[in-house]
Amino acid sequence: MKKEWATIKNHTNYLVSNCGDVKNRTTGKLLSPKTNGRSKTQYVLLINDKGFVKYKTITHLVVEHFTSEKNLKYKRFQYRDSNPKNNNINNIIVSSGSKITKSELMELVK
């Protein structure tokens, strides 16, 4: 898969890739993600266009910028390989509530 970059909405100084990388547009440096201790999801600290610091999960950024999914606030994310550090768009499954069963997951992986 070819790596594609998109400008992060309301954070125009940053880019997110479909592989789960986030970089500073000015310096060109990749940001080092932090890991949430409880859920093990990764997040980055971004400064929005108004100068305020915002925490953004990488999964949300990737899904928001590389899919047609809307209203992500009430969506759940699961990972095909069960690794929340693998934020590649092909590894993320978006669902609208309860967890996906193991059999449903196996169908999606096929």
ChimeraX commands (.cxc) that place a marker at each C-alpha (Angstrom):
marker #1 position 0.00,0.00,0.00 radius 0.5
marker #1 position 1.30,3.42,-0.93 radius 0.5
marker #1 position 1.60,5.88,1.95 radius 0.5
marker #1 position -0.75,8.85,1.54 radius 0.5
marker #1 position -0.82,12.00,3.64 radius 0.5
marker #1 position -3.74,14.27,4.55 radius 0.5
marker #1 position -3.80,17.60,6.37 radius 0.5
marker #1 position -5.48,17.23,9.76 radius 0.5
marker #1 position -8.72,19.19,9.99 radius 0.5
marker #1 position -8.42,22.24,12.31 radius 0.5
marker #1 position -4.73,21.37,12.82 radius 0.5
marker #1 position -3.26,22.47,9.49 radius 0.5
marker #1 position 0.33,22.34,10.73 radius 0.5
marker #1 position 0.10,18.52,10.92 radius 0.5
marker #1 position -0.34,15.64,8.48 radius 0.5
marker #1 position -1.63,12.11,9.09 radius 0.5
marker #1 position -0.88,9.10,6.89 radius 0.5
marker #1 position -3.03,6.11,6.02 radius 0.5
marker #1 position -0.35,4.02,7.79 radius 0.5
marker #1 position -0.91,5.79,11.12 radius 0.5
marker #1 position 2.00,8.24,11.12 radius 0.5
marker #1 position 1.55,11.86,12.20 radius 0.5
marker #1 position 4.08,14.52,11.29 radius 0.5
marker #1 position 4.67,18.20,11.72 radius 0.5
marker #1 position 4.26,19.89,8.35 radius 0.5
marker #1 position 6.77,22.67,9.17 radius 0.5
marker #1 position 9.65,20.52,10.42 radius 0.5
marker #1 position 8.78,17.32,8.53 radius 0.5
marker #1 position 9.44,15.30,11.70 radius 0.5
marker #1 position 7.23,12.42,12.76 radius 0.5
marker #1 position 5.54,12.87,16.12 radius 0.5
marker #1 position 6.18,10.28,18.80 radius 0.5
marker #1 position 2.84,8.84,19.90 radius 0.5
marker #1 position 2.02,8.31,23.55 radius 0.5
marker #1 position 0.13,5.22,24.74 radius 0.5
marker #1 position -2.96,5.32,26.91 radius 0.5
marker #1 position -2.25,3.01,29.84 radius 0.5
marker #1 position -5.75,1.57,30.09 radius 0.5
marker #1 position -6.88,1.09,26.50 radius 0.5
marker #1 position -3.38,0.85,24.96 radius 0.5
marker #1 position -4.48,3.18,22.12 radius 0.5
marker #1 position -2.00,5.72,20.83 radius 0.5
marker #1 position -2.50,9.46,20.86 radius 0.5
marker #1 position -0.59,12.61,19.94 radius 0.5
marker #1 position -0.61,16.14,21.27 radius 0.5
marker #1 position -1.46,18.70,18.57 radius 0.5
marker #1 position -1.76,22.48,18.61 radius 0.5
marker #1 position -4.89,23.49,16.73 radius 0.5
marker #1 position -5.20,26.50,14.44 radius 0.5
marker #1 position -6.38,28.67,17.36 radius 0.5
marker #1 position -3.31,27.80,19.45 radius 0.5
marker #1 position -4.93,25.36,21.86 radius 0.5
marker #1 position -3.38,21.98,22.71 radius 0.5
marker #1 position -5.57,18.98,21.85 radius 0.5
marker #1 position -5.08,15.25,22.43 radius 0.5
marker #1 position -6.07,13.20,19.38 radius 0.5
marker #1 position -6.04,9.42,19.07 radius 0.5
marker #1 position -4.23,8.26,15.97 radius 0.5
marker #1 position -7.02,5.79,15.18 radius 0.5
marker #1 position -9.58,8.63,15.07 radius 0.5
marker #1 position -7.31,10.72,12.86 radius 0.5
marker #1 position -6.72,7.90,10.37 radius 0.5
marker #1 position -10.41,6.92,10.15 radius 0.5
marker #1 position -11.57,10.54,9.93 radius 0.5
marker #1 position -9.22,11.39,7.06 radius 0.5
marker #1 position -9.14,8.15,5.04 radius 0.5
marker #1 position -12.72,6.82,5.20 radius 0.5
marker #1 position -16.20,8.18,4.64 radius 0.5
marker #1 position -17.20,7.49,8.27 radius 0.5
marker #1 position -19.02,10.37,9.95 radius 0.5
marker #1 position -19.86,11.19,13.58 radius 0.5
marker #1 position -16.99,9.21,15.07 radius 0.5
marker #1 position -17.84,10.26,18.62 radius 0.5
marker #1 position -20.11,7.24,19.12 radius 0.5
marker #1 position -18.12,4.71,17.12 radius 0.5
marker #1 position -15.96,1.88,18.43 radius 0.5
marker #1 position -12.70,0.86,16.86 radius 0.5
marker #1 position -11.25,-2.60,16.79 radius 0.5
marker #1 position -8.10,-3.93,15.19 radius 0.5
marker #1 position -7.95,-6.92,12.87 radius 0.5
marker #1 position -4.67,-8.04,14.44 radius 0.5
marker #1 position -5.76,-7.02,18.00 radius 0.5
marker #1 position -2.84,-4.57,18.16 radius 0.5
marker #1 position -4.01,-1.02,19.01 radius 0.5
marker #1 position -0.56,0.30,18.02 radius 0.5
marker #1 position -1.12,-0.80,14.41 radius 0.5
marker #1 position -3.08,2.19,13.09 radius 0.5
marker #1 position -2.88,1.26,9.43 radius 0.5
marker #1 position -6.23,2.01,7.77 radius 0.5
marker #1 position -6.50,-1.62,6.62 radius 0.5
marker #1 position -6.22,-2.82,10.23 radius 0.5
marker #1 position -8.97,-0.65,11.71 radius 0.5
marker #1 position -12.58,-1.83,11.94 radius 0.5
marker #1 position -15.24,0.77,12.73 radius 0.5
marker #1 position -18.40,-0.39,14.48 radius 0.5
marker #1 position -21.37,1.44,15.92 radius 0.5
marker #1 position -21.60,0.19,19.45 radius 0.5
marker #1 position -21.01,-3.22,20.91 radius 0.5
marker #1 position -17.91,-5.25,20.23 radius 0.5
marker #1 position -17.67,-7.32,17.09 radius 0.5
marker #1 position -17.88,-11.04,17.80 radius 0.5
marker #1 position -14.96,-13.30,16.95 radius 0.5
marker #1 position -16.89,-14.91,14.08 radius 0.5
marker #1 position -17.78,-11.49,12.61 radius 0.5
marker #1 position -14.14,-10.48,12.87 radius 0.5
marker #1 position -13.05,-13.65,11.04 radius 0.5
marker #1 position -15.46,-12.80,8.20 radius 0.5
marker #1 position -13.98,-9.30,7.90 radius 0.5
marker #1 position -10.40,-10.61,7.84 radius 0.5
marker #1 position -11.08,-12.98,4.91 radius 0.5
marker link #1:1,2 radius 0.2
marker link #1:2,3 radius 0.2
marker link #1:3,4 radius 0.2
marker link #1:4,5 radius 0.2
marker link #1:5,6 radius 0.2
marker link #1:6,7 radius 0.2
marker link #1:7,8 radius 0.2
marker link #1:8,9 radius 0.2
marker link #1:9,10 radius 0.2
marker link #1:10,11 radius 0.2
marker link #1:11,12 radius 0.2
marker link #1:12,13 radius 0.2
marker link #1:13,14 radius 0.2
marker link #1:14,15 radius 0.2
marker link #1:15,16 radius 0.2
marker link #1:16,17 radius 0.2
marker link #1:17,18 radius 0.2
marker link #1:18,19 radius 0.2
marker link #1:19,20 radius 0.2
marker link #1:20,21 radius 0.2
marker link #1:21,22 radius 0.2
marker link #1:22,23 radius 0.2
marker link #1:23,24 radius 0.2
marker link #1:24,25 radius 0.2
marker link #1:25,26 radius 0.2
marker link #1:26,27 radius 0.2
marker link #1:27,28 radius 0.2
marker link #1:28,29 radius 0.2
marker link #1:29,30 radius 0.2
marker link #1:30,31 radius 0.2
marker link #1:31,32 radius 0.2
marker link #1:32,33 radius 0.2
marker link #1:33,34 radius 0.2
marker link #1:34,35 radius 0.2
marker link #1:35,36 radius 0.2
marker link #1:36,37 radius 0.2
marker link #1:37,38 radius 0.2
marker link #1:38,39 radius 0.2
marker link #1:39,40 radius 0.2
marker link #1:40,41 radius 0.2
marker link #1:41,42 radius 0.2
marker link #1:42,43 radius 0.2
marker link #1:43,44 radius 0.2
marker link #1:44,45 radius 0.2
marker link #1:45,46 radius 0.2
marker link #1:46,47 radius 0.2
marker link #1:47,48 radius 0.2
marker link #1:48,49 radius 0.2
marker link #1:49,50 radius 0.2
marker link #1:50,51 radius 0.2
marker link #1:51,52 radius 0.2
marker link #1:52,53 radius 0.2
marker link #1:53,54 radius 0.2
marker link #1:54,55 radius 0.2
marker link #1:55,56 radius 0.2
marker link #1:56,57 radius 0.2
marker link #1:57,58 radius 0.2
marker link #1:58,59 radius 0.2
marker link #1:59,60 radius 0.2
marker link #1:60,61 radius 0.2
marker link #1:61,62 radius 0.2
marker link #1:62,63 radius 0.2
marker link #1:63,64 radius 0.2
marker link #1:64,65 radius 0.2
marker link #1:65,66 radius 0.2
marker link #1:66,67 radius 0.2
marker link #1:67,68 radius 0.2
marker link #1:68,69 radius 0.2
marker link #1:69,70 radius 0.2
marker link #1:70,71 radius 0.2
marker link #1:71,72 radius 0.2
marker link #1:72,73 radius 0.2
marker link #1:73,74 radius 0.2
marker link #1:74,75 radius 0.2
marker link #1:75,76 radius 0.2
marker link #1:76,77 radius 0.2
marker link #1:77,78 radius 0.2
marker link #1:78,79 radius 0.2
marker link #1:79,80 radius 0.2
marker link #1:80,81 radius 0.2
marker link #1:81,82 radius 0.2
marker link #1:82,83 radius 0.2
marker link #1:83,84 radius 0.2
marker link #1:84,85 radius 0.2
marker link #1:85,86 radius 0.2
marker link #1:86,87 radius 0.2
marker link #1:87,88 radius 0.2
marker link #1:88,89 radius 0.2
marker link #1:89,90 radius 0.2
marker link #1:90,91 radius 0.2
marker link #1:91,92 radius 0.2
marker link #1:92,93 radius 0.2
marker link #1:93,94 radius 0.2
marker link #1:94,95 radius 0.2
marker link #1:95,96 radius 0.2
marker link #1:96,97 radius 0.2
marker link #1:97,98 radius 0.2
marker link #1:98,99 radius 0.2
marker link #1:99,100 radius 0.2
marker link #1:100,101 radius 0.2
marker link #1:101,102 radius 0.2
marker link #1:102,103 radius 0.2
marker link #1:103,104 radius 0.2
marker link #1:104,105 radius 0.2
marker link #1:105,106 radius 0.2
marker link #1:106,107 radius 0.2
marker link #1:107,108 radius 0.2
marker link #1:108,109 radius 0.2
marker link #1:109,110 radius 0.2
view
